[in-house]
């Protein structure tokens, strides 16, 4: 069924698939997905350097250096502070699934 989403998959679609395959209610599946995603974000936000999901990939945080940029079509410049950004590196099994 998941291959029918040629235009993209939404969270609602994912919840339905997880609920069906795990034999659980849609509400329980949505809660499980929310907890999963929240914990990854919360862990990285609290200073954990990497969240590794074997075969799927690695979530990590990198620092973007501060810089000054010029706004197009004007003479204004804006300073962007140094900030943290989430990054994802896909694992080998995940790459193979996508390449099929």
C-alpha positions in Angstrom: 0.0 0.0 0.0 2.8 2.4 0.9 4.1 2.4 -2.7 0.8 4.1 -3.9 2.0 7.5 -2.5 3.7 8.7 -5.6 3.2 12.4 -4.6 4.5 11.9 -1.1 3.6 10.3 2.2 2.2 12.2 5.1 2.3 11.5 8.8 -1.3 10.4 8.6 -0.4 7.8 5.9 2.5 6.5 8.0 0.3 6.2 11.1 -2.2 4.1 9.1 0.6 1.8 7.8 2.2 1.4 11.3 -1.3 0.7 12.9 -2.1 -1.9 10.3 1.3 -3.7 10.4 1.7 -3.6 14.1 -2.0 -4.6 14.8 -2.6 -1.5 16.9 -5.1 1.4 16.9 -4.3 4.5 14.8 -4.2 6.5 18.0 -1.6 4.2 19.6 0.4 4.2 16.4 0.4 8.0 16.2 1.4 8.2 19.9 4.3 5.8 19.3 5.5 7.8 16.2 5.2 11.1 18.2 7.2 9.7 21.1 9.9 8.3 18.8 10.4 11.6 16.9 10.2 13.7 20.1 12.8 11.6 21.8 15.2 11.9 18.9 14.8 15.7 18.9 14.9 16.0 22.7 18.1 13.9 22.9 19.9 15.9 20.3 18.6 19.1 21.9 20.0 18.1 25.3 23.5 17.5 24.0 23.6 13.9 22.8 26.0 14.0 19.9 24.4 11.2 17.8 21.3 9.0 17.7 22.2 5.8 15.8 19.5 3.5 14.4 21.4 0.6 12.9 20.6 0.0 9.3 18.5 3.2 9.1 20.9 6.0 9.8 22.4 8.5 12.2 20.9 11.7 13.4 23.4 14.3 14.6 23.9 18.0 15.4 26.3 20.2 13.6 27.2 23.9 14.2 26.6 26.4 11.5 29.1 29.3 11.8 27.8 32.8 12.1 28.1 35.0 9.1 26.9 38.3 7.6 24.8 38.2 4.5 23.6 40.9 2.1 19.9 41.0 1.4 19.3 40.8 -2.4 18.0 44.0 -4.1 19.0 46.2 -1.1 22.1 47.5 0.7 21.1 45.9 4.0 23.2 43.3 5.7 22.0 40.9 8.3 24.1 39.0 10.9 23.3 35.4 11.4 24.5 34.0 14.7 26.2 30.7 15.1 23.6 28.0 15.6 23.0 24.2 15.7 21.4 22.3 12.9 20.1 18.7 12.7 21.7 16.4 10.2 20.8 12.9 9.0 23.2 10.4 7.4 21.4 7.3 5.9 22.5 3.8 6.8 23.4 1.1 4.3 20.2 -0.8 4.5 18.1 2.3 4.1 20.2 3.3 1.1 19.6 -0.1 -0.5 15.9 0.2 0.0 15.8 3.6 -1.7 17.9 2.4 -4.6 15.5 -0.4 -5.6 
